[in-house]
Amino acid sequence: MNKRWTISKIKEFVEKNSKSKLLTTEYHGFSQNLLFKCECGNNFEKTFTKFKNKNQRKCDSCQPPKESR
């Protein structure tokens, strides 16, 4: 079953599954970059798909991007 994500459901997911905070107030779809605030204070952007499925839940300073193959 396809789960429809709303901004309130995304905010709830972020609060339960990371120490980051969601700063974006509107959600327009899976390809939209969302603005987050990392626990260290840096702001970073990720799509919700990357945040949720690829476990990219911190800024690039706290969680550097993986090297491409």
Kinemage of the C-alpha trace (Angstrom):
@kinemage 1
@onewidth
@group {chain A} dominant
@subgroup {mainchain}
@vectorlist {calphas} color= white
{ca met a 1} P 0.000 0.000 0.000
{ca asn a 2} L 1.348 3.410 -0.987
{ca lys a 3} L 1.633 5.648 2.055
{ca arg a 4} L 0.860 9.316 1.450
{ca trp a 5} L 3.274 11.498 3.367
{ca thr a 6} L 2.112 14.860 4.668
{ca ile a 7} L 4.332 17.513 6.211
{ca ser a 8} L 3.001 16.620 9.681
{ca lys a 9} L 3.747 12.895 9.180
{ca ile a 10} L 7.241 13.727 7.916
{ca lys a 11} L 7.864 16.001 10.913
{ca glu a 12} L 6.735 13.218 13.252
{ca phe a 13} L 9.039 10.705 11.483
{ca val a 14} L 12.007 13.101 11.733
{ca glu a 15} L 11.425 13.709 15.461
{ca lys a 16} L 11.119 9.989 16.248
{ca asn a 17} L 14.003 8.757 14.080
{ca ser a 18} L 16.732 11.407 14.289
{ca lys a 19} L 18.098 14.279 16.316
{ca ser a 20} L 17.563 16.651 13.380
{ca lys a 21} L 14.626 19.047 13.063
{ca leu a 22} L 12.484 19.631 10.005
{ca leu a 23} L 12.408 23.331 9.031
{ca thr a 24} L 10.346 23.032 5.820
{ca thr a 25} L 6.658 23.793 6.315
{ca glu a 26} L 5.172 22.465 3.036
{ca tyr a 27} L 5.614 19.149 1.224
{ca his a 28} L 5.092 18.901 -2.541
{ca gly a 29} L 6.384 15.418 -3.326
{ca phe a 30} L 9.245 12.959 -3.039
{ca ser a 31} L 11.639 14.877 -5.319
{ca gln a 32} L 11.458 18.089 -3.247
{ca asn a 33} L 14.467 19.017 -1.128
{ca leu a 34} L 13.461 19.549 2.486
{ca leu a 35} L 15.362 21.820 4.861
{ca phe a 36} L 16.561 20.260 8.110
{ca lys a 37} L 18.552 21.542 11.100
{ca cys a 38} L 21.209 19.086 12.276
{ca glu a 39} L 21.854 18.514 15.983
{ca cys a 40} L 25.139 20.452 15.558
{ca gly a 41} L 23.222 23.540 14.388
{ca asn a 42} L 23.977 23.361 10.647
{ca asn a 43} L 21.121 23.479 8.155
{ca phe a 44} L 21.092 20.915 5.349
{ca glu a 45} L 18.835 19.858 2.489
{ca lys a 46} L 17.829 16.322 1.543
{ca thr a 47} L 14.857 14.736 -0.132
{ca phe a 48} L 12.639 12.856 2.289
{ca thr a 49} L 13.393 9.641 0.367
{ca lys a 50} L 17.138 10.003 1.075
{ca phe a 51} L 16.473 10.980 4.681
{ca lys a 52} L 14.136 8.042 5.282
{ca asn a 53} L 15.490 5.207 3.101
{ca lys a 54} L 19.205 5.976 2.817
{ca asn a 55} L 19.642 7.005 6.463
{ca gln a 56} L 21.097 10.424 5.559
{ca arg a 57} L 19.875 12.111 8.730
{ca lys a 58} L 22.699 14.529 9.513
{ca cys a 59} L 24.481 17.416 7.780
{ca asp a 60} L 27.546 16.781 5.611
{ca ser a 61} L 29.850 17.870 8.470
{ca cys a 62} L 28.459 15.253 10.879
{ca gln a 63} L 27.841 12.567 8.250
{ca pro a 64} L 30.106 13.115 5.223
{ca pro a 65} L 28.713 11.912 1.868
{ca lys a 66} L 29.827 8.433 0.857
{ca glu a 67} L 32.346 8.286 -1.967
{ca ser a 68} L 30.831 7.350 -5.294
{ca arg a 69} L 32.005 4.161 -6.910
